[in-house]
Structure formats: structure tokens, C-alpha cells
Amino acid sequence: MNLKILVPFAVFAEKTGVSRVVAETRGGSFGLLPHRLDCVAALAPGILTYEIGAEGDVYVAVDDGVLVKTGADVLVSVRRAFAGADLERLRHAVDQDFVKLGDRDKRMRSVMAKLEAGLLDRLAAFRHD
């Protein structure tokens, strides 16, 4: 398979000869082999693993994103990604950087939605005066 991992404004990794890919979704781990049917999966923050013959398993910590498999091509698009060989360090990066920031992003979006709603209410009241 051909694997391409995209982050905003860059190609994080582009590999050919990938024999398997394992990613994490909200429902659990999700594995791909070369002859699997085409599919789409929403990725959760976690560890993406892919295997290339001579290199063996390669681990990448990824943030929320999407995985699309079409034919022999696997496209992974995520907000952030870190590569490394130490699984414990990558898991720690996922827990500290991606999951906690995700919670902070949710709170920030909630506050922004309230501010926007308040602004729209004031503009509507101003228009009617």
C-alpha cells in the first residue's frame, strides 16, 4: 500500500510498500491490509502504526483526523503528528498534548459560541431600535 500522512500545510510522511496500517478510532483499533475494501474512518488521538518490510513497525502519534483508503492508497489527514520509536513516550505525548488540548479546545469553542450568540443578540436588538 501507499501511505501518506498529511498535517496542515505539509506532508508529514509518504511511504510505499506498506504491508499494514493500524489506527485508533473512537470505537477502538482499526486495521488495514492491502486487499481490504475501500473505507473511511474518523481517527481519535492515538498511535498510528504501519509496517514496511525492512523497517518493521513504525509508530506515529496522531491527533484527531480522518483516514481514507482507496485502492492501494491510504491517506491520513490529522492536525498534528509526532514520530518516534519509544511507544511509552508517544503515548505520553498523545495523553498530554492531544487529549488535554482537545478538552481545552472544546471549552474554548463553547465560550466562543456563547460570545458569538451574545453579539448576534445585541446586533439584532440594535437593529430593531
CYANA upper distance limits for C-alpha pairs under 8 A (distance plus 0.5 A):
  1 MET  CA     16 THR  CA      6.60
  1 MET  CA     17 GLY  CA      5.95
  1 MET  CA     18 VAL  CA      5.34
  1 MET  CA     19 SER  CA      6.77
  1 MET  CA     20 ARG  CA      8.25
  1 MET  CA     34 PRO  CA      6.29
  1 MET  CA     72 ALA  CA      5.20
  1 MET  CA     73 ASP  CA      6.32
  1 MET  CA     74 VAL  CA      7.53
  2 ASN  CA     14 GLU  CA      8.03
  2 ASN  CA     15 LYS  CA      6.29
  2 ASN  CA     16 THR  CA      4.89
  2 ASN  CA     17 GLY  CA      6.77
  2 ASN  CA     18 VAL  CA      6.65
  2 ASN  CA     72 ALA  CA      6.53
  2 ASN  CA     73 ASP  CA      5.27
  2 ASN  CA     74 VAL  CA      6.48
  3 LEU  CA     13 ALA  CA      8.25
  3 LEU  CA     14 GLU  CA      6.21
  3 LEU  CA     15 LYS  CA      5.61
  3 LEU  CA     16 THR  CA      6.77
  3 LEU  CA     18 VAL  CA      7.33
  3 LEU  CA     73 ASP  CA      6.64
  3 LEU  CA     74 VAL  CA      5.32
  3 LEU  CA     75 LEU  CA      6.51
  3 LEU  CA     76 VAL  CA      8.17
  4 LYS  CA     11 VAL  CA      7.81
  4 LYS  CA     12 PHE  CA      8.18
  4 LYS  CA     13 ALA  CA      6.22
  4 LYS  CA     14 GLU  CA      4.90
  4 LYS  CA     15 LYS  CA      6.91
  4 LYS  CA     73 ASP  CA      8.42
  4 LYS  CA     74 VAL  CA      6.86
  4 LYS  CA     75 LEU  CA      5.50
  4 LYS  CA     76 VAL  CA      6.65
  5 ILE  CA     11 VAL  CA      6.65
  5 ILE  CA     12 PHE  CA      5.88
  5 ILE  CA     13 ALA  CA      5.60
  5 ILE  CA     14 GLU  CA      6.90
  5 ILE  CA     75 LEU  CA      6.62
  5 ILE  CA     76 VAL  CA      5.19
  5 ILE  CA     77 SER  CA      6.39
  5 ILE  CA     78 VAL  CA      8.08
  6 LEU  CA     10 ALA  CA      6.64
  6 LEU  CA     11 VAL  CA      5.11
  6 LEU  CA     12 PHE  CA      5.90
  6 LEU  CA     13 ALA  CA      7.66
  6 LEU  CA     75 LEU  CA      8.09
  6 LEU  CA     76 VAL  CA      6.54
  6 LEU  CA     77 SER  CA      5.14
  6 LEU  CA     78 VAL  CA      6.75
  7 VAL  CA     11 VAL  CA      6.66
  7 VAL  CA     12 PHE  CA      6.66
  7 VAL  CA     77 SER  CA      6.48
  7 VAL  CA     78 VAL  CA      5.79
  7 VAL  CA     79 ARG  CA      5.88
  7 VAL  CA     80 ARG  CA      6.39
  7 VAL  CA     81 ALA  CA      7.63
  8 PRO  CA     78 VAL  CA      8.04
  8 PRO  CA     79 ARG  CA      6.71
  8 PRO  CA     80 ARG  CA      8.36
 12 PHE  CA     81 ALA  CA      7.97
 17 GLY  CA     52 ILE  CA      6.59
 17 GLY  CA     53 GLY  CA      7.98
 18 VAL  CA     50 TYR  CA      7.23
 18 VAL  CA     51 GLU  CA      6.13
 18 VAL  CA     52 ILE  CA      5.25
 18 VAL  CA     53 GLY  CA      7.94
 19 SER  CA     33 LEU  CA      6.98
 19 SER  CA     34 PRO  CA      7.01
 19 SER  CA     50 TYR  CA      7.99
 19 SER  CA     51 GLU  CA      6.11
 19 SER  CA     52 ILE  CA      6.42
 19 SER  CA     53 GLY  CA      7.72
 20 ARG  CA     31 GLY  CA      7.77
 20 ARG  CA     32 LEU  CA      6.11
 20 ARG  CA     33 LEU  CA      5.40
 20 ARG  CA     34 PRO  CA      7.40
 20 ARG  CA     50 TYR  CA      6.09
 20 ARG  CA     51 GLU  CA      5.96
 20 ARG  CA     52 ILE  CA      8.30
 21 VAL  CA     31 GLY  CA      6.21
 21 VAL  CA     32 LEU  CA      5.58
 21 VAL  CA     33 LEU  CA      7.34
 21 VAL  CA     48 LEU  CA      7.79
 21 VAL  CA     49 THR  CA      6.19
 21 VAL  CA     50 TYR  CA      4.84
 21 VAL  CA     51 GLU  CA      7.19
 22 VAL  CA     29 SER  CA      7.19
 22 VAL  CA     30 PHE  CA      6.05
 22 VAL  CA     31 GLY  CA      4.82
 22 VAL  CA     32 LEU  CA      6.81
 22 VAL  CA     48 LEU  CA      6.26
 22 VAL  CA     49 THR  CA      5.57
 22 VAL  CA     50 TYR  CA      6.80
 23 ALA  CA     29 SER  CA      6.18
 23 ALA  CA     30 PHE  CA      5.70
 23 ALA  CA     31 GLY  CA      6.95
 23 ALA  CA     43 LEU  CA      7.62
 23 ALA  CA     46 GLY  CA      7.98
 23 ALA  CA     47 ILE  CA      7.00
 23 ALA  CA     48 LEU  CA      5.04
 23 ALA  CA     49 THR  CA      6.96
 24 GLU  CA     28 GLY  CA      6.18
 24 GLU  CA     29 SER  CA      4.92
 24 GLU  CA     30 PHE  CA      6.38
 24 GLU  CA     43 LEU  CA      6.36
 24 GLU  CA     44 ALA  CA      6.29
 24 GLU  CA     45 PRO  CA      7.72
 24 GLU  CA     46 GLY  CA      6.32
 24 GLU  CA     47 ILE  CA      7.21
 24 GLU  CA     48 LEU  CA      7.33
 25 THR  CA     29 SER  CA      6.49
 25 THR  CA     30 PHE  CA      7.23
 25 THR  CA     41 ALA  CA      7.69
 25 THR  CA     42 ALA  CA      6.61
 25 THR  CA     43 LEU  CA      5.02
 25 THR  CA     44 ALA  CA      5.27
 25 THR  CA     45 PRO  CA      8.43
 26 ARG  CA     42 ALA  CA      8.25
 26 ARG  CA     43 LEU  CA      7.50
 26 ARG  CA     44 ALA  CA      6.15
 32 LEU  CA     36 ARG  CA      6.85
 34 PRO  CA     72 ALA  CA      6.92
 35 HIS  CA     72 ALA  CA      8.42
 37 LEU  CA     69 LYS  CA      8.45
 37 LEU  CA     70 THR  CA      8.45
 37 LEU  CA     71 GLY  CA      8.13
 38 ASP  CA     68 VAL  CA      8.14
 38 ASP  CA     69 LYS  CA      5.56
 38 ASP  CA     70 THR  CA      5.40
 38 ASP  CA     71 GLY  CA      6.77
 39 CYS  CA     68 VAL  CA      6.44
 39 CYS  CA     69 LYS  CA      5.76
 39 CYS  CA     70 THR  CA      7.48
 40 VAL  CA     66 VAL  CA      7.70
 40 VAL  CA     67 LEU  CA      6.13
 40 VAL  CA     68 VAL  CA      5.01
 40 VAL  CA     69 LYS  CA      6.88
 41 ALA  CA     66 VAL  CA      6.27
 41 ALA  CA     67 LEU  CA      5.66
 41 ALA  CA     68 VAL  CA      7.12
 42 ALA  CA     64 ASP  CA      8.15
 42 ALA  CA     65 GLY  CA      6.53
 42 ALA  CA     66 VAL  CA      5.06
 42 ALA  CA     67 LEU  CA      6.90
 43 LEU  CA     63 ASP  CA      8.21
 43 LEU  CA     64 ASP  CA      5.92
 43 LEU  CA     65 GLY  CA      5.45
 43 LEU  CA     66 VAL  CA      5.74
 43 LEU  CA     67 LEU  CA      7.23
 44 ALA  CA     62 VAL  CA      8.49
 44 ALA  CA     63 ASP  CA      7.01
 44 ALA  CA     64 ASP  CA      5.29
 44 ALA  CA     65 GLY  CA      7.32
 45 PRO  CA     61 ALA  CA      8.04
 45 PRO  CA     62 VAL  CA      6.09
 45 PRO  CA     63 ASP  CA      4.73
 45 PRO  CA     64 ASP  CA      5.56
 45 PRO  CA     94 VAL  CA      6.87
 45 PRO  CA     98 PHE  CA      6.73
 45 PRO  CA     99 VAL  CA      7.17
 46 GLY  CA     61 ALA  CA      6.22
 46 GLY  CA     62 VAL  CA      6.11
 46 GLY  CA     63 ASP  CA      7.17
 46 GLY  CA     91 ARG  CA      7.67
 46 GLY  CA     94 VAL  CA      6.43
 47 ILE  CA     59 TYR  CA      6.98
 47 ILE  CA     60 VAL  CA      6.10
 47 ILE  CA     61 ALA  CA      5.04
 47 ILE  CA     62 VAL  CA      6.60
 47 ILE  CA     90 LEU  CA      7.88
 47 ILE  CA     91 ARG  CA      7.56
 47 ILE  CA     94 VAL  CA      8.25
 48 LEU  CA     59 TYR  CA      6.36
 48 LEU  CA     60 VAL  CA      5.63
 48 LEU  CA     61 ALA  CA      6.68
 48 LEU  CA     62 VAL  CA      7.15
 49 THR  CA     57 ASP  CA      7.01
 49 THR  CA     58 VAL  CA      6.15
 49 THR  CA     59 TYR  CA      5.21
 49 THR  CA     60 VAL  CA      6.90
 50 TYR  CA     57 ASP  CA      6.20
 50 TYR  CA     58 VAL  CA      5.92
 50 TYR  CA     59 TYR  CA      7.29
 51 GLU  CA     55 GLU  CA      7.79
 51 GLU  CA     56 GLY  CA      5.79
 51 GLU  CA     57 ASP  CA      4.95
 51 GLU  CA     58 VAL  CA      6.62
 52 ILE  CA     56 GLY  CA      5.85
 52 ILE  CA     57 ASP  CA      7.19
 52 ILE  CA     58 VAL  CA      8.32
 58 VAL  CA     84 GLY  CA      8.20
 58 VAL  CA     85 ALA  CA      7.54
 59 TYR  CA     83 ALA  CA      6.60
 59 TYR  CA     84 GLY  CA      6.56
 59 TYR  CA     85 ALA  CA      6.82
 59 TYR  CA     87 LEU  CA      7.81
 60 VAL  CA     81 ALA  CA      7.03
 60 VAL  CA     82 PHE  CA      6.04
 60 VAL  CA     83 ALA  CA      4.84
 60 VAL  CA     84 GLY  CA      6.90
 60 VAL  CA     90 LEU  CA      7.95
 61 ALA  CA     81 ALA  CA      5.94
 61 ALA  CA     82 PHE  CA      5.55
 61 ALA  CA     83 ALA  CA      6.72
 61 ALA  CA     90 LEU  CA      6.26
 61 ALA  CA     91 ARG  CA      7.74
 61 ALA  CA     93 ALA  CA      7.85
 61 ALA  CA     94 VAL  CA      6.73
 62 VAL  CA     78 VAL  CA      7.02
 62 VAL  CA     79 ARG  CA      8.18
 62 VAL  CA     80 ARG  CA      6.37
 62 VAL  CA     81 ALA  CA      4.97
 62 VAL  CA     82 PHE  CA      7.17
 62 VAL  CA     94 VAL  CA      7.79
 63 ASP  CA     78 VAL  CA      6.28
 63 ASP  CA     79 ARG  CA      6.26
 63 ASP  CA     80 ARG  CA      5.84
 63 ASP  CA     81 ALA  CA      6.95
 63 ASP  CA     94 VAL  CA      7.93
 63 ASP  CA     98 PHE  CA      6.26
 64 ASP  CA     78 VAL  CA      6.28
 64 ASP  CA     79 ARG  CA      6.96
 65 GLY  CA     76 VAL  CA      7.75
 65 GLY  CA     77 SER  CA      5.98
 65 GLY  CA     78 VAL  CA      4.65
 65 GLY  CA     79 ARG  CA      7.07
 66 VAL  CA     76 VAL  CA      6.32
 66 VAL  CA     77 SER  CA      5.93
 66 VAL  CA     78 VAL  CA      7.06
 67 LEU  CA     74 VAL  CA      7.55
 67 LEU  CA     75 LEU  CA      6.21
 67 LEU  CA     76 VAL  CA      4.94
 67 LEU  CA     77 SER  CA      7.00
 68 VAL  CA     74 VAL  CA      6.22
 68 VAL  CA     75 LEU  CA      5.66
 68 VAL  CA     76 VAL  CA      6.95
 69 LYS  CA     73 ASP  CA      6.25
 69 LYS  CA     74 VAL  CA      4.92
 69 LYS  CA     75 LEU  CA      6.87
 70 THR  CA     74 VAL  CA      7.00
 82 PHE  CA     90 LEU  CA      8.07
 83 ALA  CA     90 LEU  CA      8.22
 84 GLY  CA     90 LEU  CA      7.25
 86 ASP  CA     90 LEU  CA      6.84
 87 LEU  CA     91 ARG  CA      6.49
 88 GLU  CA     92 HIS  CA      6.67
 89 ARG  CA     93 ALA  CA      6.73
 90 LEU  CA     94 VAL  CA      6.76
 91 ARG  CA     95 ASP  CA      6.75
 92 HIS  CA     96 GLN  CA      6.47
 93 ALA  CA     97 ASP  CA      5.91
 93 ALA  CA     98 PHE  CA      7.70
 94 VAL  CA     98 PHE  CA      5.52
 94 VAL  CA     99 VAL  CA      6.87
 95 ASP  CA     99 VAL  CA      5.73
 95 ASP  CA    100 LYS  CA      7.18
 96 GLN  CA    100 LYS  CA      6.22
 96 GLN  CA    101 LEU  CA      8.14
 97 ASP  CA    101 LEU  CA      6.34
 98 PHE  CA    102 GLY  CA      6.40
 99 VAL  CA    103 ASP  CA      6.98
100 LYS  CA    104 ARG  CA      6.86
101 LEU  CA    105 ASP  CA      6.45
102 GLY  CA    106 LYS  CA      6.74
103 ASP  CA    107 ARG  CA      6.92
104 ARG  CA    108 MET  CA      6.65
105 ASP  CA    109 ARG  CA      6.55
106 LYS  CA    110 SER  CA      6.71
107 ARG  CA    111 VAL  CA      6.79
108 MET  CA    112 MET  CA      6.61
109 ARG  CA    113 ALA  CA      6.55
110 SER  CA    114 LYS  CA      6.85
111 VAL  CA    115 LEU  CA      6.76
112 MET  CA    116 GLU  CA      6.58
113 ALA  CA    117 ALA  CA      6.58
114 LYS  CA    118 GLY  CA      6.61
115 LEU  CA    119 LEU  CA      6.64
116 GLU  CA    120 LEU  CA      6.65
117 ALA  CA    121 ASP  CA      6.67
118 GLY  CA    122 ARG  CA      6.74
119 LEU  CA    123 LEU  CA      6.63
120 LEU  CA    124 ALA  CA      6.57
121 ASP  CA    125 ALA  CA      6.67
122 ARG  CA    126 PHE  CA      6.50
123 LEU  CA    127 ARG  CA      6.59
124 ALA  CA    128 HIS  CA      6.92
125 ALA  CA    129 ASP  CA      6.94
